[in-house]
Amino acid sequence: MDDPALDPRVRTGLVKGLDRLNRAIGTYFFFFRALEEHLNPLPDGQLSVLDIGSGHGAFPIRLARKGKLGRHSLRVVGSDVVPAYVEAAEAEARKSKAPVEFRTVDALKLDRLKDRFDVITCTQAIHHFPPDFLAELMARARANAR
C-alpha cells in the first residue's frame, strides 16, 4: 500500500478492505475501549485527540462519529504526511458527515503545530515505521500531548 507507483484506485480498494476487516474483527471497538480506559481518570469535559498516520481516515472518522468516550466529548483531528491521503480522508469524512478535521502533519514535527492536543494516537500506522523513527515519534507525541 505504501508503494507510490500503486494506482490510487487499487490503494483505495485495499484500504476499504482493511477497514471492513477492522470492523469485522472489532479492532475499532478495542481501540475505543482502550482509549476510554486511558481517559477515565481525567476530569469531565471535552478532550482533543490527534491521530497520527491516519491514512484514509477510518479510525478518526469512526471516533468522531462516536462523539464521546465515557464522560468525555471529543474533538478529533486526523493527520498524515501524505497530502493525497488527507484529501481522501476529508472526502470520506464529508461523505459520512463525520465532525473531524484532517491535516497534513509530519509526525516528527509535532512541536511545530499551532495547537496542542490532550491525547495523540497512532492507531494503525506504527508498523510502517522503523524502530528509530518510532522511538522519536513516541517521544515527540508524549512531549506534545497534554
N, CA, C and O atoms as a GROMACS GRO file, in nm:
protein
  584
    1MET      N    1   0.081  -0.119   0.000
    1MET     CA    2   0.000   0.000   0.000
    1MET      C    3   0.085   0.126   0.000
    1MET      O    4   0.038   0.232  -0.042
    2ASP      N    5   0.209   0.117   0.046
    2ASP     CA    6   0.294   0.235   0.055
    2ASP      C    7   0.371   0.263  -0.073
    2ASP      O    8   0.444   0.362  -0.081
    3ASP      N    9   0.356   0.178  -0.171
    3ASP     CA   10   0.428   0.196  -0.297
    3ASP      C   11   0.369   0.316  -0.372
    3ASP      O   12   0.251   0.313  -0.409
    4PRO      N   13   0.449   0.422  -0.395
    4PRO     CA   14   0.396   0.540  -0.463
    4PRO      C   15   0.348   0.511  -0.606
    4PRO      O   16   0.267   0.586  -0.661
    5ALA      N   17   0.397   0.402  -0.666
    5ALA     CA   18   0.357   0.369  -0.802
    5ALA      C   19   0.222   0.295  -0.807
    5ALA      O   20   0.167   0.273  -0.915
    6LEU      N   21   0.170   0.258  -0.692
    6LEU     CA   22   0.043   0.186  -0.687
    6LEU      C   23  -0.071   0.276  -0.732
    6LEU      O   24  -0.083   0.390  -0.688
    7ASP      N   25  -0.153   0.224  -0.821
    7ASP     CA   26  -0.268   0.300  -0.870
    7ASP      C   27  -0.354   0.343  -0.752
    7ASP      O   28  -0.390   0.259  -0.669
    8PRO      N   29  -0.390   0.472  -0.742
    8PRO     CA   30  -0.470   0.521  -0.629
    8PRO      C   31  -0.602   0.446  -0.611
    8PRO      O   32  -0.648   0.430  -0.498
    9ARG      N   33  -0.663   0.400  -0.720
    9ARG     CA   34  -0.789   0.325  -0.706
    9ARG      C   35  -0.765   0.190  -0.640
    9ARG      O   36  -0.846   0.145  -0.560
   10VAL      N   37  -0.653   0.127  -0.673
   10VAL     CA   38  -0.617   0.000  -0.610
   10VAL      C   39  -0.590   0.022  -0.462
   10VAL      O   40  -0.636  -0.054  -0.377
   11ARG      N   41  -0.514   0.129  -0.430
   11ARG     CA   42  -0.484   0.161  -0.291
   11ARG      C   43  -0.613   0.185  -0.212
   11ARG      O   44  -0.629   0.133  -0.102
   12THR      N   45  -0.704   0.262  -0.270
   12THR     CA   46  -0.831   0.290  -0.202
   12THR      C   47  -0.908   0.162  -0.178
   12THR      O   48  -0.967   0.144  -0.072
   13GLY      N   49  -0.909   0.073  -0.275
   13GLY     CA   50  -0.977  -0.056  -0.258
   13GLY      C   51  -0.915  -0.137  -0.147
   13GLY      O   52  -0.987  -0.200  -0.068
   14LEU      N   53  -0.783  -0.138  -0.138
   14LEU     CA   54  -0.714  -0.211  -0.032
   14LEU      C   55  -0.746  -0.151   0.105
   14LEU      O   56  -0.770  -0.224   0.202
   15VAL      N   57  -0.747  -0.019   0.112
   15VAL     CA   58  -0.777   0.049   0.238
   15VAL      C   59  -0.920   0.021   0.283
   15VAL      O   60  -0.945  -0.002   0.401
   16LYS      N   61  -1.012   0.022   0.188
   16LYS     CA   62  -1.152  -0.008   0.223
   16LYS      C   63  -1.167  -0.152   0.269
   16LYS      O   64  -1.245  -0.181   0.360
   17GLY      N   65  -1.093  -0.242   0.208
   17GLY     CA   66  -1.096  -0.381   0.252
   17GLY      C   67  -1.040  -0.397   0.392
   17GLY      O   68  -1.093  -0.473   0.472
   18LEU      N   69  -0.932  -0.324   0.421
   18LEU     CA   70  -0.875  -0.328   0.555
   18LEU      C   71  -0.973  -0.271   0.657
   18LEU      O   72  -0.984  -0.322   0.768
   19ASP      N   73  -1.044  -0.165   0.620
   19ASP     CA   74  -1.144  -0.106   0.709
   19ASP      C   75  -1.256  -0.207   0.738
   19ASP      O   76  -1.298  -0.221   0.852
   20ARG      N   77  -1.302  -0.277   0.635
   20ARG     CA   78  -1.406  -0.380   0.656
   20ARG      C   79  -1.355  -0.489   0.751
   20ARG      O   80  -1.429  -0.535   0.838
   21LEU      N   81  -1.231  -0.530   0.733
   21LEU     CA   82  -1.172  -0.631   0.821
   21LEU      C   83  -1.166  -0.579   0.964
   21LEU      O   84  -1.201  -0.650   1.058
   22ASN      N   85  -1.120  -0.455   0.982
   22ASN     CA   86  -1.112  -0.398   1.117
   22ASN      C   87  -1.248  -0.390   1.185
   22ASN      O   88  -1.259  -0.414   1.305
   23ARG      N   89  -1.351  -0.357   1.109
   23ARG     CA   90  -1.486  -0.355   1.166
   23ARG      C   91  -1.530  -0.495   1.203
   23ARG      O   92  -1.587  -0.517   1.310
   24ALA      N   93  -1.504  -0.591   1.114
   24ALA     CA   94  -1.549  -0.728   1.136
   24ALA      C   95  -1.485  -0.793   1.257
   24ALA      O   96  -1.551  -0.868   1.330
   25ILE      N   97  -1.358  -0.766   1.280
   25ILE     CA   98  -1.290  -0.832   1.393
   25ILE      C   99  -1.291  -0.748   1.520
   25ILE      O  100  -1.237  -0.790   1.623
   26GLY      N  101  -1.352  -0.631   1.515
   26GLY     CA  102  -1.369  -0.550   1.635
   26GLY      C  103  -1.252  -0.461   1.671
   26GLY      O  104  -1.241  -0.416   1.786
   27THR      N  105  -1.163  -0.434   1.577
   27THR     CA  106  -1.046  -0.352   1.605
   27THR      C  107  -1.085  -0.215   1.660
   27THR      O  108  -1.027  -0.170   1.759
   28TYR      N  109  -1.181  -0.149   1.598
   28TYR     CA  110  -1.220  -0.015   1.642
   28TYR      C  111  -1.278  -0.021   1.784
   28TYR      O  112  -1.249   0.066   1.866
   29PHE      N  113  -1.359  -0.122   1.812
   29PHE     CA  114  -1.416  -0.138   1.945
   29PHE      C  115  -1.305  -0.145   2.050
   29PHE      O  116  -1.314  -0.080   2.154
   30PHE      N  117  -1.200  -0.224   2.022
   30PHE     CA  118  -1.091  -0.239   2.118
   30PHE      C  119  -1.010  -0.110   2.132
   30PHE      O  120  -0.967  -0.076   2.242
   31PHE      N  121  -0.989  -0.038   2.021
   31PHE     CA  122  -0.922   0.092   2.029
   31PHE      C  123  -1.003   0.188   2.116
   31PHE      O  124  -0.949   0.254   2.203
   32PHE      N  125  -1.133   0.194   2.091
   32PHE     CA  126  -1.219   0.286   2.167
   32PHE      C  127  -1.219   0.250   2.316
   32PHE      O  128  -1.209   0.338   2.401
   33ARG      N  129  -1.228   0.123   2.346
   33ARG     CA  130  -1.230   0.079   2.485
   33ARG      C  131  -1.098   0.113   2.556
   33ARG      O  132  -1.099   0.161   2.669
   34ALA      N  133  -0.986   0.088   2.490
   34ALA     CA  134  -0.855   0.119   2.549
   34ALA      C  135  -0.839   0.270   2.569
   34ALA      O  136  -0.788   0.314   2.672
   35LEU      N  137  -0.883   0.347   2.473
   35LEU     CA  138  -0.874   0.493   2.484
   35LEU      C  139  -0.964   0.544   2.596
   35LEU      O  140  -0.924   0.632   2.672
   36GLU      N  141  -1.083   0.489   2.605
   36GLU     CA  142  -1.175   0.530   2.712
   36GLU      C  143  -1.116   0.500   2.850
   36GLU      O  144  -1.124   0.582   2.941
   37GLU      N  145  -1.057   0.383   2.867
   37GLU     CA  146  -0.994   0.348   2.994
   37GLU      C  147  -0.880   0.444   3.027
   37GLU      O  148  -0.859   0.480   3.143
   38HIS      N  149  -0.806   0.485   2.926
   38HIS     CA  150  -0.696   0.580   2.944
   38HIS      C  151  -0.749   0.717   2.986
   38HIS      O  152  -0.686   0.787   3.066
   39LEU      N  153  -0.864   0.756   2.931
   39LEU     CA  154  -0.920   0.889   2.957
   39LEU      C  155  -1.003   0.896   3.085
   39LEU      O  156  -1.023   1.005   3.137
   40ASN      N  157  -1.051   0.784   3.136
   40ASN     CA  158  -1.140   0.782   3.253
   40ASN      C  159  -1.091   0.865   3.371
   40ASN      O  160  -1.172   0.935   3.432
   41PRO      N  161  -0.963   0.862   3.407
   41PRO     CA  162  -0.920   0.938   3.524
   41PRO      C  163  -0.924   1.091   3.505
   41PRO      O  164  -0.917   1.165   3.603
   42LEU      N  165  -0.935   1.138   3.382
   42LEU     CA  166  -0.933   1.282   3.356
   42LEU      C  167  -1.066   1.346   3.391
   42LEU      O  168  -1.170   1.280   3.387
   43PRO      N  169  -1.064   1.475   3.427
   43PRO     CA  170  -1.190   1.544   3.459
   43PRO      C  171  -1.286   1.544   3.339
   43PRO      O  172  -1.244   1.537   3.224
   44ASP      N  173  -1.416   1.551   3.370
   44ASP     CA  174  -1.517   1.555   3.265
   44ASP      C  175  -1.492   1.674   3.173
   44ASP      O  176  -1.429   1.772   3.212
   45GLY      N  177  -1.542   1.664   3.052
   45GLY     CA  178  -1.532   1.774   2.957
   45GLY      C  179  -1.482   1.727   2.822
   45GLY      O  180  -1.467   1.607   2.798
   46GLN      N  181  -1.457   1.824   2.736
   46GLN     CA  182  -1.411   1.792   2.601
   46GLN      C  183  -1.260   1.767   2.600
   46GLN      O  184  -1.184   1.838   2.665
   47LEU      N  185  -1.220   1.666   2.525
   47LEU     CA  186  -1.079   1.636   2.506
   47LEU      C  187  -1.049   1.637   2.356
   47LEU      O  188  -1.133   1.602   2.274
   48SER      N  189  -0.928   1.678   2.325
   48SER     CA  190  -0.886   1.679   2.184
   48SER      C  191  -0.795   1.559   2.159
   48SER      O  192  -0.708   1.524   2.239
   49VAL      N  193  -0.818   1.497   2.043
   49VAL     CA  194  -0.741   1.378   2.004
   49VAL      C  195  -0.682   1.402   1.866
   49VAL      O  196  -0.754   1.437   1.772
   50LEU      N  197  -0.552   1.384   1.853
   50LEU     CA  198  -0.484   1.388   1.724
   50LEU      C  199  -0.441   1.247   1.691
   50LEU      O  200  -0.367   1.185   1.768
   51ASP      N  201  -0.485   1.196   1.577
   51ASP     CA  202  -0.440   1.065   1.530
   51ASP      C  203  -0.334   1.088   1.422
   51ASP      O  204  -0.360   1.155   1.322
   52ILE      N  205  -0.216   1.032   1.443
   52ILE     CA  206  -0.104   1.044   1.350
   52ILE      C  207  -0.107   0.926   1.254
   52ILE      O  208  -0.134   0.813   1.294
   53GLY      N  209  -0.079   0.953   1.128
   53GLY     CA  210  -0.074   0.846   1.029
   53GLY      C  211  -0.211   0.788   1.002
   53GLY      O  212  -0.227   0.666   0.991
   54SER      N  213  -0.311   0.876   0.990
   54SER     CA  214  -0.450   0.832   0.974
   54SER      C  215  -0.480   0.772   0.837
   54SER      O  216  -0.585   0.710   0.819
   55GLY      N  217  -0.390   0.790   0.741
   55GLY     CA  218  -0.416   0.737   0.608
   55GLY      C  219  -0.546   0.793   0.554
   55GLY      O  220  -0.565   0.914   0.549
   56HIS      N  221  -0.635   0.705   0.513
   56HIS     CA  222  -0.764   0.746   0.456
   56HIS      C  223  -0.868   0.782   0.562
   56HIS      O  224  -0.982   0.813   0.529
   57GLY      N  225  -0.829   0.779   0.690
   57GLY     CA  226  -0.911   0.835   0.795
   57GLY      C  227  -1.011   0.747   0.866
   57GLY      O  228  -1.095   0.799   0.939
   58ALA      N  229  -1.006   0.617   0.848
   58ALA     CA  230  -1.108   0.530   0.906
   58ALA      C  231  -1.120   0.544   1.057
   58ALA      O  232  -1.232   0.558   1.108
   59PHE      N  233  -1.008   0.539   1.130
   59PHE     CA  234  -1.016   0.547   1.276
   59PHE      C  235  -1.067   0.683   1.325
   59PHE      O  236  -1.163   0.686   1.401
   60PRO      N  237  -1.006   0.795   1.283
   60PRO     CA  238  -1.058   0.923   1.335
   60PRO      C  239  -1.202   0.952   1.292
   60PRO      O  240  -1.276   1.016   1.366
   61ILE      N  241  -1.242   0.906   1.176
   61ILE     CA  242  -1.381   0.925   1.132
   61ILE      C  243  -1.474   0.850   1.226
   61ILE      O  244  -1.575   0.905   1.271
   62ARG      N  245  -1.443   0.726   1.257
   62ARG     CA  246  -1.528   0.648   1.347
   62ARG      C  247  -1.528   0.706   1.488
   62ARG      O  248  -1.632   0.710   1.554
   63LEU      N  249  -1.413   0.752   1.533
   63LEU     CA  250  -1.404   0.812   1.666
   63LEU      C  251  -1.487   0.941   1.672
   63LEU      O  252  -1.559   0.964   1.769
   64ALA      N  253  -1.477   1.023   1.570
   64ALA     CA  254  -1.553   1.148   1.566
   64ALA      C  255  -1.703   1.121   1.558
   64ALA      O  256  -1.782   1.191   1.621
   65ARG      N  257  -1.743   1.020   1.483
   65ARG     CA  258  -1.886   0.987   1.473
   65ARG      C  259  -1.938   0.936   1.606
   65ARG      O  260  -2.055   0.955   1.640
   66LYS      N  261  -1.852   0.871   1.682
   66LYS     CA  262  -1.891   0.824   1.815
   66LYS      C  263  -1.919   0.945   1.904
   66LYS      O  264  -2.013   0.944   1.984
   67GLY      N  265  -1.837   1.050   1.891
   67GLY     CA  266  -1.863   1.176   1.959
   67GLY      C  267  -1.814   1.187   2.101
   67GLY      O  268  -1.776   1.295   2.146
   68LYS      N  269  -1.813   1.076   2.171
   68LYS     CA  270  -1.764   1.080   2.309
   68LYS      C  271  -1.719   0.943   2.352
   68LYS      O  272  -1.759   0.840   2.296
   69LEU      N  273  -1.634   0.944   2.452
   69LEU     CA  274  -1.590   0.821   2.517
   69LEU      C  275  -1.610   0.842   2.666
   69LEU      O  276  -1.549   0.930   2.726
   70GLY      N  277  -1.697   0.762   2.725
   70GLY     CA  278  -1.728   0.779   2.866
   70GLY      C  279  -1.787   0.917   2.890
   70GLY      O  280  -1.884   0.956   2.825
   71ARG      N  281  -1.728   0.990   2.983
   71ARG     CA  282  -1.777   1.123   3.020
   71ARG      C  283  -1.716   1.234   2.935
   71ARG      O  284  -1.743   1.352   2.960
   72HIS      N  285  -1.637   1.199   2.837
   72HIS     CA  286  -1.563   1.298   2.760
   72HIS      C  287  -1.616   1.314   2.618
   72HIS      O  288  -1.622   1.217   2.542
   73SER      N  289  -1.654   1.436   2.583
   73SER     CA  290  -1.682   1.464   2.443
   73SER      C  291  -1.547   1.482   2.374
   73SER      O  292  -1.447   1.513   2.438
   74LEU      N  293  -1.546   1.463   2.243
   74LEU     CA  294  -1.419   1.460   2.171
   74LEU      C  295  -1.413   1.558   2.056
   74LEU      O  296  -1.511   1.577   1.984
   75ARG      N  297  -1.300   1.621   2.041
   75ARG     CA  298  -1.265   1.696   1.921
   75ARG      C  299  -1.156   1.613   1.854
   75ARG      O  300  -1.049   1.593   1.912
   76VAL      N  301  -1.183   1.564   1.734
   76VAL     CA  302  -1.093   1.469   1.669
   76VAL      C  303  -1.028   1.532   1.547
   76VAL      O  304  -1.094   1.594   1.464
   77VAL      N  305  -0.897   1.514   1.538
   77VAL     CA  306  -0.819   1.559   1.422
   77VAL      C  307  -0.738   1.439   1.375
   77VAL      O  308  -0.667   1.376   1.453
   78GLY      N  309  -0.749   1.409   1.247
   78GLY     CA  310  -0.668   1.304   1.186
   78GLY      C  311  -0.556   1.369   1.107
   78GLY      O  312  -0.569   1.483   1.063
   79SER      N  313  -0.446   1.297   1.090
   79SER     CA  314  -0.335   1.355   1.015
   79SER      C  315  -0.259   1.248   0.939
   79SER      O  316  -0.262   1.129   0.972
   80ASP      N  317  -0.191   1.296   0.837
   80ASP     CA  318  -0.100   1.209   0.762
   80ASP      C  319   0.002   1.298   0.695
   80ASP      O  320  -0.023   1.417   0.673
   81VAL      N  321   0.116   1.244   0.662
   81VAL     CA  322   0.220   1.320   0.595
   81VAL      C  323   0.195   1.325   0.444
   81VAL      O  324   0.253   1.408   0.374
   82VAL      N  325   0.108   1.237   0.394
   82VAL     CA  326   0.079   1.229   0.250
   82VAL      C  327  -0.046   1.310   0.219
   82VAL      O  328  -0.156   1.272   0.259
   83PRO      N  329  -0.031   1.423   0.147
   83PRO     CA  330  -0.147   1.507   0.117
   83PRO      C  331  -0.262   1.434   0.047
   83PRO      O  332  -0.378   1.464   0.073
   84ALA      N  333  -0.231   1.340  -0.040
   84ALA     CA  334  -0.338   1.266  -0.109
   84ALA      C  335  -0.422   1.184  -0.011
   84ALA      O  336  -0.542   1.170  -0.030
   85TYR      N  337  -0.359   1.130   0.094
   85TYR     CA  338  -0.434   1.055   0.195
   85TYR      C  339  -0.523   1.150   0.275
   85TYR      O  340  -0.637   1.117   0.308
   86VAL      N  341  -0.472   1.268   0.306
   86VAL     CA  342  -0.551   1.367   0.379
   86VAL      C  343  -0.673   1.406   0.295
   86VAL      O  344  -0.784   1.416   0.349
   87GLU      N  345  -0.654   1.428   0.168
   87GLU     CA  346  -0.767   1.462   0.079
   87GLU      C  347  -0.870   1.350   0.075
   87GLU      O  348  -0.990   1.375   0.080
   88ALA      N  349  -0.823   1.226   0.066
   88ALA     CA  350  -0.915   1.111   0.064
   88ALA      C  351  -0.991   1.101   0.196
   88ALA      O  352  -1.111   1.072   0.197
   89ALA      N  353  -0.922   1.125   0.308
   89ALA     CA  354  -0.987   1.121   0.439
   89ALA      C  355  -1.091   1.231   0.453
   89ALA      O  356  -1.200   1.208   0.506
   90GLU      N  357  -1.058   1.351   0.406
   90GLU     CA  358  -1.154   1.462   0.410
   90GLU      C  359  -1.279   1.429   0.329
   90GLU      O  360  -1.391   1.456   0.372
   91ALA      N  361  -1.260   1.370   0.211
   91ALA     CA  362  -1.374   1.334   0.127
   91ALA      C  363  -1.462   1.230   0.196
   91ALA      O  364  -1.584   1.238   0.192
   92GLU      N  365  -1.399   1.132   0.260
   92GLU     CA  366  -1.474   1.028   0.331
   92GLU      C  367  -1.547   1.087   0.451
   92GLU      O  368  -1.660   1.048   0.480
   93ALA      N  369  -1.484   1.180   0.521
   93ALA     CA  370  -1.548   1.244   0.636
   93ALA      C  371  -1.671   1.325   0.592
   93ALA      O  372  -1.775   1.321   0.657
   94ARG      N  373  -1.658   1.397   0.481
   94ARG     CA  374  -1.773   1.472   0.428
   94ARG      C  375  -1.886   1.377   0.391
   94ARG      O  376  -2.003   1.400   0.423
   95LYS      N  377  -1.850   1.269   0.323
   95LYS     CA  378  -1.949   1.171   0.280
   95LYS      C  379  -2.024   1.110   0.398
   95LYS      O  380  -2.144   1.087   0.390
   96SER      N  381  -1.952   1.083   0.506
   96SER     CA  382  -2.014   1.020   0.623
   96SER      C  383  -2.062   1.122   0.727
   96SER      O  384  -2.112   1.085   0.833
   97LYS      N  385  -2.045   1.251   0.694
   97LYS     CA  386  -2.088   1.360   0.784
   97LYS      C  387  -2.022   1.350   0.922
   97LYS      O  388  -2.086   1.377   1.024
   98ALA      N  389  -1.897   1.310   0.924
   98ALA     CA  390  -1.824   1.297   1.049
   98ALA      C  391  -1.762   1.432   1.088
   98ALA      O  392  -1.699   1.496   1.004
   99PRO      N  393  -1.779   1.474   1.213
   99PRO     CA  394  -1.722   1.600   1.259
   99PRO      C  395  -1.574   1.587   1.294
   99PRO      O  396  -1.537   1.589   1.412
  100VAL      N  397  -1.492   1.572   1.193
  100VAL     CA  398  -1.349   1.551   1.212
  100VAL      C  399  -1.273   1.641   1.116
  100VAL      O  400  -1.319   1.667   1.004
  101GLU      N  401  -1.157   1.687   1.160
  101GLU     CA  402  -1.070   1.769   1.077
  101GLU      C  403  -0.950   1.684   1.038
  101GLU      O  404  -0.904   1.600   1.116
  102PHE      N  405  -0.899   1.705   0.918
  102PHE     CA  406  -0.778   1.636   0.875
  102PHE      C  407  -0.672   1.738   0.836
  102PHE      O  408  -0.702   1.843   0.779
  103ARG      N  409  -0.548   1.705   0.869
  103ARG     CA  410  -0.436   1.793   0.840
  103ARG      C  411  -0.319   1.713   0.786
  103ARG      O  412  -0.302   1.595   0.816
  104THR      N  413  -0.238   1.780   0.704
  104THR     CA  414  -0.112   1.722   0.662
  104THR      C  415  -0.010   1.756   0.770
  104THR      O  416   0.021   1.873   0.793
  105VAL      N  417   0.040   1.652   0.838
  105VAL     CA  418   0.130   1.671   0.952
  105VAL      C  419   0.246   1.572   0.941
  105VAL      O  420   0.226   1.454   0.916
  106ASP      N  421   0.366   1.624   0.961
  106ASP     CA  422   0.484   1.539   0.973
  106ASP      C  423   0.494   1.501   1.120
  106ASP      O  424   0.509   1.588   1.206
  107ALA      N  425   0.486   1.374   1.151
  107ALA     CA  426   0.483   1.327   1.289
  107ALA      C  427   0.609   1.364   1.367
  107ALA      O  428   0.607   1.367   1.490
  108LEU      N  429   0.718   1.391   1.298
  108LEU     CA  430   0.841   1.430   1.366
  108LEU      C  431   0.852   1.581   1.385
  108LEU      O  432   0.954   1.633   1.430
  109LYS      N  433   0.744   1.652   1.350
  109LYS     CA  434   0.743   1.798   1.368
  109LYS      C  435   0.620   1.841   1.447
  109LYS      O  436   0.563   1.947   1.422
  110LEU      N  437   0.580   1.759   1.542
  110LEU     CA  438   0.462   1.791   1.623
  110LEU      C  439   0.481   1.920   1.703
  110LEU      O  440   0.384   1.989   1.734
  111ASP      N  441   0.606   1.951   1.735
  111ASP     CA  442   0.632   2.073   1.811
  111ASP      C  443   0.603   2.199   1.729
  111ASP      O  444   0.598   2.309   1.785
  112ARG      N  445   0.584   2.185   1.600
  112ARG     CA  446   0.552   2.300   1.514
  112ARG      C  447   0.403   2.324   1.498
  112ARG      O  448   0.361   2.420   1.434
  113LEU      N  449   0.321   2.235   1.558
  113LEU     CA  450   0.177   2.255   1.550
  113LEU      C  451   0.138   2.378   1.630
  113LEU      O  452   0.197   2.407   1.734
  114LYS      N  453   0.038   2.450   1.581
  114LYS     CA  454  -0.007   2.572   1.650
  114LYS      C  455  -0.088   2.540   1.776
  114LYS      O  456  -0.090   2.619   1.870
  115ASP      N  457  -0.152   2.426   1.778
  115ASP     CA  458  -0.231   2.389   1.896
  115ASP      C  459  -0.178   2.260   1.956
  115ASP      O  460  -0.106   2.183   1.892
  116ARG      N  461  -0.215   2.238   2.080
  116ARG     CA  462  -0.177   2.114   2.150
  116ARG      C  463  -0.300   2.026   2.163
  116ARG      O  464  -0.414   2.073   2.155
  117PHE      N  465  -0.275   1.898   2.184
  117PHE     CA  466  -0.383   1.802   2.196
  117PHE      C  467  -0.372   1.731   2.330
  117PHE      O  468  -0.263   1.714   2.384
  118ASP      N  469  -0.487   1.690   2.382
  118ASP     CA  470  -0.487   1.616   2.508
  118ASP      C  471  -0.424   1.478   2.488
  118ASP      O  472  -0.347   1.430   2.571
  119VAL      N  473  -0.460   1.415   2.377
  119VAL     CA  474  -0.415   1.278   2.350
  119VAL      C  475  -0.368   1.271   2.205
  119VAL      O  476  -0.433   1.324   2.115
  120ILE      N  477  -0.255   1.206   2.184
  120ILE     CA  478  -0.206   1.180   2.048
  120ILE      C  479  -0.199   1.029   2.030
  120ILE      O  480  -0.134   0.959   2.109
  121THR      N  481  -0.266   0.980   1.927
  121THR     CA  482  -0.266   0.837   1.898
  121THR      C  483  -0.198   0.809   1.765
  121THR      O  484  -0.183   0.898   1.682
  122CYS      N  485  -0.159   0.688   1.748
  122CYS     CA  486  -0.107   0.638   1.620
  122CYS      C  487  -0.161   0.496   1.611
  122CYS      O  488  -0.092   0.400   1.645
  123THR      N  489  -0.283   0.484   1.564
  123THR     CA  490  -0.356   0.360   1.579
  123THR      C  491  -0.322   0.250   1.480
  123THR      O  492  -0.315   0.133   1.517
  124GLN      N  493  -0.300   0.286   1.356
  124GLN     CA  494  -0.281   0.178   1.259
  124GLN      C  495  -0.167   0.205   1.162
  124GLN      O  496  -0.170   0.161   1.047
  125ALA      N  497  -0.067   0.280   1.210
  125ALA     CA  498   0.044   0.312   1.121
  125ALA      C  499   0.180   0.274   1.178
  125ALA      O  500   0.281   0.281   1.108
  126ILE      N  501   0.184   0.234   1.303
  126ILE     CA  502   0.312   0.207   1.370
  126ILE      C  503   0.397   0.106   1.293
  126ILE      O  504   0.519   0.118   1.288
  127HIS      N  505   0.334   0.008   1.234
  127HIS     CA  506   0.409  -0.097   1.164
  127HIS      C  507   0.483  -0.044   1.040
  127HIS      O  508   0.566  -0.114   0.983
  128HIS      N  509   0.452   0.078   0.998
  128HIS     CA  510   0.518   0.137   0.882
  128HIS      C  511   0.651   0.203   0.918
  128HIS      O  512   0.728   0.239   0.828
  129PHE      N  513   0.680   0.220   1.047
  129PHE     CA  514   0.795   0.299   1.088
  129PHE      C  515   0.910   0.211   1.138
  129PHE      O  516   0.888   0.114   1.210
  130PRO      N  517   1.034   0.245   1.098
  130PRO     CA  518   1.149   0.173   1.155
  130PRO      C  519   1.165   0.209   1.302
  130PRO      O  520   1.117   0.314   1.346
  131PRO      N  521   1.231   0.124   1.381
  131PRO     CA  522   1.240   0.144   1.526
  131PRO      C  523   1.290   0.282   1.569
  131PRO      O  524   1.235   0.341   1.662
  132ASP      N  525   1.394   0.336   1.503
  132ASP     CA  526   1.446   0.466   1.546
  132ASP      C  527   1.344   0.578   1.521
  132ASP      O  528   1.332   0.670   1.602
  133PHE      N  529   1.274   0.571   1.411
  133PHE     CA  530   1.169   0.668   1.380
  133PHE      C  531   1.055   0.656   1.480
  133PHE      O  532   1.001   0.756   1.528
  134LEU      N  533   1.018   0.533   1.511
  134LEU     CA  534   0.908   0.509   1.605
  134LEU      C  535   0.942   0.563   1.744
  134LEU      O  536   0.857   0.622   1.810
  135ALA      N  537   1.065   0.542   1.788
  135ALA     CA  538   1.107   0.593   1.919
  135ALA      C  539   1.098   0.746   1.921
  135ALA      O  540   1.052   0.804   2.019
  136GLU      N  541   1.143   0.810   1.815
  136GLU     CA  542   1.136   0.956   1.808
  136GLU      C  543   0.992   1.004   1.801
  136GLU      O  544   0.956   1.103   1.865
  137LEU      N  545   0.910   0.934   1.724
  137LEU     CA  546   0.768   0.968   1.712
  137LEU      C  547   0.700   0.962   1.850
  137LEU      O  548   0.626   1.054   1.887
  138MET      N  549   0.723   0.855   1.923
  138MET     CA  550   0.661   0.840   2.055
  138MET      C  551   0.710   0.948   2.152
  138MET      O  552   0.631   1.002   2.230
  139ALA      N  553   0.837   0.978   2.148
  139ALA     CA  554   0.891   1.082   2.236
  139ALA      C  555   0.829   1.218   2.203
  139ALA      O  556   0.794   1.294   2.294
  140ARG      N  557   0.816   1.249   2.075
  140ARG     CA  558   0.758   1.378   2.036
  140ARG      C  559   0.609   1.384   2.069
  140ARG      O  560   0.558   1.488   2.111
  141ALA      N  561   0.540   1.274   2.050
  141ALA     CA  562   0.397   1.271   2.083
  141ALA      C  563   0.379   1.291   2.233
  141ALA      O  564   0.293   1.368   2.276
  142ARG      N  565   0.459   1.224   2.313
  142ARG     CA  566   0.449   1.239   2.458
  142ARG      C  567   0.479   1.382   2.502
  142ARG      O  568   0.413   1.436   2.591
  143ALA      N  569   0.578   1.442   2.439
  143ALA     CA  570   0.616   1.580   2.475
  143ALA      C  571   0.512   1.683   2.433
  143ALA      O  572   0.504   1.791   2.491
  144ASN      N  573   0.432   1.650   2.333
  144ASN     CA  574   0.337   1.747   2.278
  144ASN      C  575   0.193   1.722   2.315
  144ASN      O  576   0.105   1.800   2.279
  145ALA      N  577   0.166   1.614   2.386
  145ALA     CA  578   0.029   1.586   2.432
  145ALA      C  579   0.015   1.635   2.575
  145ALA      O  580   0.109   1.627   2.655
  146ARG      N  581  -0.103   1.686   2.605
  146ARG     CA  582  -0.126   1.731   2.743
  146ARG      C  583  -0.149   1.611   2.833
  146ARG      O  584  -0.170   1.627   2.953
   0.00000   0.00000   0.00000
